[in-house]
Amino acid sequence: MSIVIERPYPVTATVIMRSSLFALANMGAKLQAYNEESGVIVATVTRRMGLQKEEMAVRVRPFADTCQLEVEAPDPGRAHEFLNLVSNYVRDGSKVHANATMQWIDMQRQAEGQARRSQLINKAKNLLPGSSTNTGTAVIPAGETDSSALVTAEEANALARMPIPDNPGVLVKNPQDRMVEIKIDPAVFTDRTAYLQVCEGCQATILKGSLYCGNCGRPLTLEAVQPELRTGASQAAGSSLTYGLVAVALSLVPFLVLVLPVLLDESSLSFLEKLAAWVTPLKIGLSTIVGIAPAIFLGIQAISRARQAAWYMNLRAAVDAGGRTRASLGSAFGWLAIYANIAWILLIVLTAVTGG
């Protein structure tokens, strides 16, 4: 399933065209078409050990000193690999030189392997009866698949011993599947790390110092996340204090329903006797439903929101000092409501035992 992705870049179209070309070369793609005037690149990529071939198309649209890149890839993995390479090349041109050097090292390793295989084949043939000692057995050099490109074992050995150039170019496969060296222009691939950066979320190239990524909207600096942190901390601290105050207020319901009428009774009975006579299952149920249960629930919520606010405020980007006080008060009121209602539950149990 093909995928099309568009990305803006704060550099010229020439930089993106060359970066796209070298990115496709690093991915092992075979170049089919390359036109800097029209801004079109078509290449063939292989999958499943080279058994399946699919096309990748790149279109670059210039806009003054900026441009837009559109890539059509056979799958999201290929597309993101390509965009990651392009972004790294645009930001730091030295990565192109490093990847080009790695291409030459791989080519030499392949040539060395082919030379060793050719020598083993020659030795095996020499051991057979009636075989000639011909050392000119043909082998295919690195990057060549055309039958007309056969070279001898001596040439393969010479290729393996050939030193890597001081300024190696990028090796690109042409439509005939031959390796072509393209020199790297130092004026195009320079170090732009001083004013460009790569988003870690979507690998887009953006100007350094930007608050948000222009492609995915990811915050890039502490200044960008401060408003969200301030809002989150303020909301969590405010809700913690509100829940704590409401929990404390609801904790007074058992006092008003169960204890206050007993305190106003002027009979000569003891407090527990008057309380046992006054308390009924209906009054206990009313106190539990209206006061005790919601007070404990809101107290737990106040403590939870206070911990959430503390998490926000422990971050270095947080600047809301007043929220810390509200969160502390909310947590304290929450614990007060929980302990107070536990005391009411114990008093009800004691009353039931005394009355029984």
Buried (B, 14 or more C-beta within 10 A) or exposed (E): EBBEBEBBBBBBBBBBBBBBBBBBBBBEBBBBEBEEEEBBBBBBBBEEEEEEEBBBBBBBBBEEEBBBBBBBBBBEEBBBBBBBBBBBBBBBBBBBBEBBBEBBEEBBEBBBEBBBBBBEEBEEEEEEEEEEEEEEBEBBBBBBEEEEBEBBBBBBBEBBEEEEEEEBBBBBBEEEEBBBEBEBEEEBBEEBEEEBBBBEEBBBBBEEEBEBBBBEEBBBEEEBBBEEBBEBBBBBBBBBBBBBBBBBBBBBBBBEBBBEBBEEEEEEEEEBBBBBBBBEEEBBEBBBEBBBEBBBBBBBBBBBBBEBBBEBBEBEBBEBEEBBEBBBBBBBBBBBBBEBBEEBBEBBEEBEEEBE
